[in-house]
Amino acid sequence: MEYTKFFSNVADWVKPNPIRRLSTLINRPGIISFAGGVPSPETFPSEKIAEIAQRLIQERGAEVLQYGVTRGNRQLIEYIVEQMQTRGVKTSPEEIILTSGSQQGLDLLARLLAEPGDIVLAELPSYIGGTYALNNVGGTLTGLSMSEDGLDLDAITEKVLKMRDLGCQVKLIYTIPNFQNPSGITMSLEKRKSLLALASELDLLILEDDPYGELYFDTPPPPPIKSLDTEGRVIYLGSFSKVLTPGLRTAWVVAPSEIVAKVELIKESADLCSSMLDQAIVAECARQNLVQSRLAKLREFYKIRCQAMLSALEKFAPSGTNWTKPTGGLFVWVELASQIDTTDMLSQAVEQGVAYIPGAPFYVSDAKVNTLRLAFSKETPERITIGIEKLCKMF
Ligand SMILES: *Cc1c(COP(=O)(O)O)cnc(C)c1O
């Protein structure tokens, strides 16, 4: 049977996520893995969650095993309003919708905001889940380079005006300002302000994807771009995945109420509502202060691992190697001497018992093949040192 004649354009636009495709290679047992960009299961409060889940099902089964409203658990939305306030974002329940992970938020927003041919601006490198969601609706991703303090803003105006001259719609800029996945880079306060001014000048919306903002090691990152937004240009995505557990698939969007109302309608078609049980568990964790009270420990946990990775790189990296020095999050980004192709070298690394993610797939354009992403979340400090030494020797 020939199916392509039945397909829509989407079938041409979707492509497999190269990281997920590599997963059998990089998840070999025993391997020292810097590949998976996931939080450490050691940080999950599993017993507490089991207790909460059991009690919720027994005592409130009629509610948590039932369909619910598309907007999401009201109690949790109110908690998020409070939390956003502590990050400097004044908001209200009308401006919030809960989603099944930020990934769903990105997908719904892509469907709302982008159509075939639209240009979307994204960082080089950027988060594949985000750029693919925008790509899947026919958006054309255009890359913007980054420095140590975030997006390079100088070239944006010229780029946007040029594309508009060619008749292209440019509406959106997608950024991960805190401890970015994959680069570990954080955008400075100055650049946050400038980006916002630029968005206003060029009439763009900003998609601010912030799953790592609370995972700083010593000092908090600058306030969210959303907190500086006076015109309603910023759509903010937050998630419980990296600070509680990703399996509960609970995240949120903060946006002007008109945008949230449309996202709600699209979500209704996507899944009617997110898992009521998951949301109720997260709401109960929040009520018991389980999210906030664990943050100090989490930050210390990842800080020690990050330090182990940075010291090992300092000690073993071949000359000509550059890497980022993240102050939070889960990732270090490495740029090797230009002749090294990290995709070619992955199977050799795996043979030697170490896995990483090649950098090229994270670029929407102008890929640097000599880059790689190292996640320090999974391995102990001792294994991080051993793994980095092996990798560096190979390179
Ligand atoms: C992990 C991650 C997300 C998505 O997480 P969810 O589990 O879907 O909430 C979104 N953006 C970035 C940059 C991430 O690293």
The ligand as a Gaussian input file, in Angstrom:
#p B3LYP/6-31G(d) Opt

LIG

0 1
 C       13.312000      19.482000      29.437000
 C       12.962000      20.676000      28.620000
 C       11.628000      21.010000      28.296000
 C       10.426000      20.143000      28.433000
 O       10.172000      19.554000      29.536000
 P        8.747000      18.929000      29.851000
 O        9.103000      17.670000      30.536000
 O        8.009000      18.689000      28.569000
 O        8.084000      19.936000      30.708000
 C       11.377000      22.160000      27.612000
 N       12.367000      22.960000      27.223000
 C       13.638000      22.686000      27.494000
 C       14.677000      23.621000      27.053000
 C       13.987000      21.529000      28.188000
 O       15.265000      21.250000      28.409000

